[in-house]
Amino acid sequence: MTGPAAVPDAPHVPVLLRPLLEAVAPVSGVWLDGTFGAGGYTRGLLAAGADRVIGVDRDPAVFEMAADWRGAYGDRLVLVEGTFSDLDQYAAEIAPDGLDGVVLDLGVSSMQLDQAERGFSFMKDGPLDMRMAQSGPSAADLVNEAPEEEIADILYHYGEERASRRIARAITEARRTTPFTTTRELVAVIERCLPRPKPGQSHPATRSFQALRIAVNDEFGQLIEGLEAAERALKPGGKLAVVTFHSLEDRVVKRFFQARSGRAGGGSRYAPIQAAEAPAFEMITRKGVGPDDRELAENPRARSAILRAGRRTEAPAGTADRATLGLPAPVLQPSSKPHRSRR
């Protein structure tokens, strides 16, 4: 990789970095990377011309991993441990005049998947954890304590798992004798509920693990709050770029941009057209941007990634109607209190 998209010595290849930098060019001023991870987007932004980047992540381990290289950027790089749903608060402290750009790379990073002890991967045995912030209730707490109906709803709405009720029933039956503590134990139960995959099909636990991770980390709640926080934090002309990795996320991001750029369409007799509101964004990408052949050859993980980007207008910041964003049902109608760990 050459040019501004190059990220020397990065531990993994940032997905869609090249088209992202092309979409938001020219890069200057103060940017916020709300999903710092391995630092690939942050380093790409700094190389492309950002004066300063605020790197935000809820996982404290990522900042330890950046210790070898972050000092080379001096005060051009500011690291903040926290969630991107609060990014406007961090921006107000560090860039009171507003941000020139925000980047969000959603989902779990490849380096987190590679760490068996984090419990994100169904391919590696480890503690059934899945917490990005390494605090609060874990996936083990959820599958051991949540009612069967709630587990089924999570698997169906967050993982689009058709066998959600069958899997939820098997989980609640298995935990009666032995609580789940490892990823391998949960994978074994899921595999017994589903047919053996054919060549080229995904692992039977893929959708269930995605759903549990989303629930444990409140990813959709964080997503919509993060998009609205970005709207508040960006100065006029500031740019918001979001990379998603599955259709549920992309649907929410797409509808958010449609709603906040005045492209959401008309009403109906059941939902009349509301008073016109000045658009808060103008679209940079008219449709989602996926990986090209070159990127797929360099990074197969990019195959499901979609980039969307918009530019902030001078209109006052507002909020999006959550009922129109395609959020999964558990986000709109939370059914349970946080699960307390017994350990």
CORVEN-V695353 format. One record per backbone hydrogen bond with DSSP energy under -0.5 kcal/mol. CO is the residue of the C=O (numbers start at 0). NH is the residue of the N-H. Records with the same first field share a line. If there is no record, write none. Layout:
CO: NH / NH
This chain:
1: 4
2: 5
6: 9
11: 13
13: 16
15: 19
16: 20
17: 21
18: 22
19: 23
20: 24
25: 27
28: 30 / 50 / 51
29: 99 / 100
30: 53
31: 33 / 102
32: 55
35: 38
38: 42
39: 43
40: 44
41: 45
42: 46
43: 47
44: 48 / 49
45: 48
51: 30
52: 54 / 77
53: 32 / 55
54: 79
55: 35
56: 81
57: 59
58: 61 / 62
59: 62 / 63
60: 64
61: 65
63: 66
65: 68 / 69
68: 71
69: 72
70: 73
72: 75
73: 76
75: 52
77: 54
79: 56 / 81
82: 85
83: 86
85: 88 / 89
86: 90
87: 91
88: 92
89: 93
90: 94
94: 97
98: 234
99: 238
100: 31
101: 240
102: 33
103: 105 / 242
108: 112
109: 113
111: 114
113: 115
114: 117
115: 118
117: 129
125: 182
126: 128
127: 139
128: 138
129: 131
137: 141
138: 142
139: 143
140: 144
141: 145
146: 150
147: 151
148: 152
149: 153
150: 154
151: 155
152: 156
153: 157 / 158
154: 158 / 160
155: 159
159: 161
160: 163
162: 166
163: 167
164: 168
165: 169
166: 170
167: 171
168: 172
169: 173
170: 174
171: 175
172: 175
173: 176 / 177
180: 127
181: 185
182: 186
183: 187
184: 188
185: 189
186: 190
187: 191
188: 192
189: 192 / 193
190: 193
197: 200
202: 205
204: 208
205: 209
206: 210
207: 211
208: 212
209: 213
210: 214
211: 215
212: 216
213: 218
214: 217
217: 221
218: 222
219: 223
220: 224
221: 225
222: 226
223: 227
224: 228
225: 229
226: 230
227: 231
228: 232
229: 233
232: 98
234: 237
237: 311
238: 101
239: 309
240: 103
241: 243 / 307
242: 105
243: 305
245: 249
246: 250
247: 251
248: 252
249: 253
250: 254
251: 255
252: 256
253: 257
254: 258
255: 259
256: 260
257: 262 / 263
258: 261
259: 279 / 280
270: 267
279: 312
281: 310
283: 285
287: 289
288: 306
291: 295
292: 296
293: 297
294: 298
298: 301
299: 302
300: 303
301: 304
305: 243
306: 288
307: 241
308: 283 / 284
309: 239
310: 281
311: 236
319: 321
320: 323
321: 324 / 326
327: 330 / 331
328: 332
